[in-house]
């Protein structure tokens, strides 16, 4: 799922911040 990958990546960045 492309959406799932995008959300996962975005969430990872948000969590890192």
Buried (B, 14 or more C-beta within 10 A) or exposed (E): EEEEEEEEEEEEEEEEE
